[in-house]
Amino acid sequence: MMKASSGRLSQFYLLNSVESLSKHLVETELFSKASLYDFIGKYNMFVILPAFGSGEICVSAVNNRFTIVSKSKTVICTDKETVYQHLMRHEITQKYYVIKPLKMSRRYAQGHCRYLVTAHRKSASHAWTIRSYTEKMNTTNGRGIYRYFRHKIGNLSMLVAEKLGESFPTCHTIVVEIVYDMQMGIWIHDTKLHLPRSKWNQYLTLMTERSLKPFMPHTDLYTEATLHDFLLRYHEIIIKPCNGQSGLGIVQVSVNHDHSYEIHSGIKKKTIGTLEEAYHFIEENHLSERDYIIQQKLPLAMINGCPIDCRVIVQKVDSAWKTTGKIVKIAAEGFIVTNAAQGLVSLKDAIQYSNMRFRSIESLEAKIDEICIVAAGRLEENKTGIKIIGFDIGMTKRGGIGIIEGNGAPDLSMFHKLEDKKMYTAIKNIERGFFNAS
């Protein structure tokens, strides 16, 4: 038996104990050969999901033919034993999965809509609020009937967050996937806990601070619908794994002058003719089974055509947050992120050698300090006990500033690479508690 945890089955049991929620839940069982055969006998369509993490396997039955659709392939089987064998050999990669019916005929079905509703709270002692309604797929009439259902799905998602939040006090962001239709059916298809390290949780946490909002690039959960909307609005966007690090899994998508789409990851570029083709290419080639955010791309300043950003270390010193280190990273040629850095320079040198329009180094540095200290205070409220945060701060060629992300376990090795080790030594001394306030 799987022990009670943050997995999908445990969340289902918690929600099923609330009468007002149980009527919106669909039957959910631990995946096994017996439960698979049972669902084949009862439902025309069902999904299999890992107990932890993302990834959806859809199975549908028409005229004794079974279609299995996963992220990158479609397979046809002629009997239930073949279905089970294919799943075990090619799809099931984790120890535990759950199985549940799908309350819609297919992803393109008319009259069915799927929204990701995000509930967030500042801390365990604060009330939940609905912070985002994210359409999952572009549907013909989805946005029209959404206005009618918005209040209902918002209230339902609040109840979900309140119940799950009782059992998971360190979780302050919960995403509820809602399926609804024109027959007034509203179903809780899935629930996701975004813990403090999630970039989606971090974004929502920082957005609760009014003074930080101007420095936060527009961000949402990545879906087919948000890819369309963000590219229409910004023409250049970034896709990031919610729990990624070191720049791994980041994809940039740009709209070309001929309305084709350039997909850039690492040093590889691919041009795709249509948005639908681009979406499927990204799904099949760049996204692993994780949750992702989509973000407005900051027009970063450059040195010799390579983007730059500033890593800022903020540490807790005598109960107050202070900036203790800054270094500017220069992306390697052909890369979109600075994690693959070809060089490290001081902020003063970066301003001098970049294409940034002249700005006082003193005023820029003071503003960066102010932003990072405020941001650290908000992240600390969301996750108590943190003592060090590394912020990546984007700077535009016009001298604008944007918070790219924060990291509660920053890599300090780049500071050690500097010829002058004073900054690195000071950061490490504070980390070890050797700092003398006097």
N, C-alpha and C positions, 0 to 999 in steps of 0.2 A: 504493500500500500504506500501511496505517496503521502508524506507527512504534510500537515497543514503549513502553508507557506504563502508567498506572494504569487504563486502560480495561478493559472486560469481556473483550474478546478476548485481551488480553495476560495477564490474570489466569487465563483458561481455559488458555492454553498453559503457564503456570507450574505450575498444579495438575495438568495432564495429564502432566507429566513425572515425577510421583510415582506409582508403581504402586499403592500403597494408596489413592490418591485417584482415580486415573483410572477405576476401575471404578464409582465413584459419580457420575461426570460424565455429562452428556448431550451429544450431538453439538451443537457450536456452530460456526456459520459467520458470516462477514461477510455482512450482508444485501445481496442484489443480485437482479435479475430471475431469474438462473439459479438462485441458491440458493433463492429463493421457490418456483419451479416444482419444484425437486428435493424440497423439503419437502412440497409439496402432494401429490406422488406417493408419499411414504413415510409420512406421519403424518396422523392424523385431527385432531390438535390441536397447534398450536405457538404460540410467543410471539415477538414482535419487541421488542427492548429497545434503547434508545440505548446507544452504547458508553460514554458518560459520563452519570451522573445517573439519575433515576428516570422511571418511566412505562412501562407495559406494554400492548402491543397483542396481543390474543389472536385467533387465527384458527382456526376449527373447520370441518370439512367433513362433511356428512351428505347422502347421496343427491344428490351433485353440486351442493349448495347450500353456499355459503361464508358463515359468519357472522363478522363482524369486530367485536370488542368493544374499545373504548378507554375512557378515563376517563369520558367523558360521553355516549357514543352507541353504538348498535348498528346495523350496516349489513349487509344481505344482498346477496350477489353471486352470479351464476349461472355464472361461468367465471373461470379463473385470470387472464386478461388484465385483466378488470374489477377483480379483487382488487388486482393490481399498480397499476393506474392510480389506484384509490381511495387506496391507501396513499401513493403518491407525491404526490398532490394535497392530501390532507387529514390525513395522519397523520405522515409523515416530515418532521421539522422540523430535524434535525441532519444533519451530514455522514455520520456513521458509525452504523450500527445492527448488532446481531447477531440471529441467528435460531436458535432452539433448540426441540426438542419439549417439550411440557408433559406431565409424568408424572402426570397426573390427568385425570379426565374432565371436570370443571368445578369451579368454586370451591365449589359446594354438594355435591360428591360425597361419598357415605358411604364411610368407610374410608380416606380420604386426609386427611392433616393437613399443615399448613405451620407451621413454627416459625422465628422469627428468633433465632438463637443468637449472643450477643455475647461475643467474646473480647477481653480487655483486658490490657495490661501497663503498669507504671508508667513504664518507659522502655525504650529499645532493649537495655539490659543486663539487664533483668528478664525473668522467665519469664512466659508467657501463662497466664491463668486464665479460666475461664468465669464471666462475671458476670451473665448474664441469659438466660433462656429465655422468649421472648415469643410467645405464640400469635397467629397472624395472623388467623384467622377463627374464629368460634364454630361448631363442628361437633358433631354429635350424640354421637359417641363419642371425639372427639379427646382430651379430657383423661384418659379412662380408659386408652387405649393409650399415651399419652404417658409414663406412669410406666415402662412397659416399655422404651421407646425412649430415655429420657432419657440413660442412660449411653452408649449407642451414638452418639447424635447429638452428645453432648458431646465424646467422644473424636475423632470425625471433624472437628468444628469446630476443635478444638485443632490437629490436623494441618494444616488449611487455614491457620489463623493463623500457625503456625510457618513454613510455606512462603512465604506472602505477606509476612510480616514480614521475611524475609531480604532481599527485593527492595525493600521500602519501610520503611527504618529509622525514618523520622519519623512513621510511622503506628502508633498504639498502641491503636486500637480497630478491630476488624473484625467485621462482622455477616455471618453465614452463613445464608442462607435454605435450610432443609432441607424436603424433601417426603418423607414416608414413608407406607407403607400396610400393610394387614394381611397382605400376602404377603411381608413382610420386606424389601421394597424400600426403600432409603434413597438419596435423590438430592440432590446439591448443585444447587439451582435457581439460586442467584445468590450473589454475594459483593459486599460494599460496604466500601470503605475510609473510615473516619471520621478525618479529619486533626485536628490539635490545635484548630482553630477550631470544630469541630463541637460543638454543645451537648450531644450525647449523650456524646462523648468527655470533655468538660469535667465533666459530672456524674459519670461513672465515676471520673475522676481525683480529684475532690474527695472522693468517697465512700471512697477508699482511706485517707484521713486520719480516724482514729477520732474525734478531737475535733470534726470538722466535721459528722459525720453528723446530730447533733440539729438542725442548722441548714439541712439540705437537704430541700426539699419532695420528696415521693415522685415519681419520674419514670420513664418507660418509653418505648419506641418506640411511636409511634401506630399502632394497627391497629384493625380492627373489634372484636376481642376486648378490647383494653385500654380502648377507649372505653366499652364495656359495663361492665367491671369497675371502672374509676375512677369512673364516675358512680354506680354502685351503692354504692361505698364513701364517696365524698366529696361527691356531689351537685353539685359545681361544679368544673370543670376548665379548664385552659388548654392549647391546642394551639399549638406553635411550630415553625417550620421549623428544622431542625438548623443550617443555615448562614445564617439570616436576621440582619438587623440593623435598627436604628432602629424596632423594633416592627412592621415590615411582616409581614403574613401571620399575625398572631396572632389566634386565635379563642377565645372563651370559650363554654363550653356549661354550662347550668344545668338542673337538674331542678325543674320547677314543682310547686306543691302538688297540682295535678290530674294529675300524672305526665306532662305534656307537657314539651317540651324547648325552652329558649330559646337561640338561637344569636346571639352578639353579636360583631360585628367592626367596628372603627372606631366610628361612632355608629349603625350599622344593627343592628336586632334583628329576628329572625324566630322565630316560635313554630311548632314542628312536633309533630304528634300522637304519633308513635311513634319509638322509638329507631332502628329500621331506616330509616325515612324521614329521620330526622335525619342518620344516617351518610351516606346517599346524597346528601343536600343539601350536606353539608360537602364531600364528595368532588368534587361537580360545580361548586360555587360558590366555594369558599374555598381549596382546596388545589391548588397548581401541581404540576408534576412534580418534586417534591423530597422528601427524607426529613423526617419530622416526629417530634417527641417529644410526649408527653402528660404533663401535670404537675398535681399537686394544687395548687389555687389557694389562695394565702395570703390569709387574711382581713385585708387591708391596712387600716391606720388611715386615717382620712379627715379632710379639712378641708372643711367645708361640703358633705358628701356626695360629695366627689371623692377617689379613692384617692391615696395618696402613697407614694413610696419615696425612699431616700437613695442618691445617686450618690457613691461613695467612690473617690478616686484614690489608688492605691498605686504608689510609684516606688522604683526601686533607687537608694539613696544610699550611697556608700562600701561597696558589697558587701552592704548590708542593706536589707530592704524597710521602707519607712516610709509611713504615710498622710500625704498632703500636701494633701488637699482633700476637703471634704464639702459637699454641697448637697442639699436636699430638693426633689423635683419634685412638683408638684401636677397631676394629670391634668386635661385640659380637660373641661368638663361633658359627660357622655354617653359618654366614652371609658373603656376598660378598662385602658389602658396609659398610663404617664406620659411616654412619648416625645412624645406630643402634649400638652406641658405648658402650662398656662395661667398658671403662676406658679412662682417659685423662691424658696425661703426658707431661712434657716439652720436647723440641726437644733434649736437652742434655741427658735426661734419655732414650728417645726413641732410640737414637743411641747406648747407652750403653747396653740396654736390648734386642735389636732386633737382627736379623740375618744379619744386614748390615755389610759389610766388613768395617774395620776401616777407618774412614775419619775424618779429622779435623772438629770439630764442627764450628769453626770460618769460614772456607772456605765454608762449606755447607750452613751456615746461610747467608753469604754474597752473595752467588749465588742465593739463594731463594729470598733475598731482591731485587737483581738486576732484576731478571726475573719478579717478581710481579709488580715492579714499572714501568717497560717498558710496561707490559701488561695492567696495569691500564691506562697509557697514551693513548694506542690504543683504549681501550674500551670507554674512555672519548671522543675521537674524533668521535666515532660512535654514542654516546649518550651523548650530553652535559648536564651538570648540576649534574652529579653523584658526590657524595662526599665520598662514602665508598664502598669498594668492598671486598668480602671475597673469596679468592682463595683456592681451594683444590689442594694441591701439592702432587703428588705421588713421593715416593722415593723407588728405587729398592735396592735389597740386595747388588748390586755392587756399590751403591752410586750414581746412575743416578737420574735425576730429570725429572718429567713430569707434565705439567699443565692438571689436570683432568677437571676443569671447574672454572668459576668465577660466583659470585652471587652479584648483585647490592643491594640486601636487605638481608645481611647475618644474620643468627641467632647468637646472641651474648650470649645466655644463657649458653653455654658451658664454657665461660670464667668466668661467675658468679659462676659456680660450683666449681671453684678452691678455695682452702683454702685461698690462698693469693689473695685478690681482687684488688690489685694495677693495674694489666693490664686491668681488666674490667672497673675500675673507670677511667683510663686514656682514654680508647676508648670512653666511654660515654661522658666524658668532652669535647673531641674534637668534637664529634658528636653534642653536644649542643652549640658549639662555645665558650667554656670556656678556650680554650687552650691559654697559654701565650708563645709566640714565644721566648721571652727572657729567 
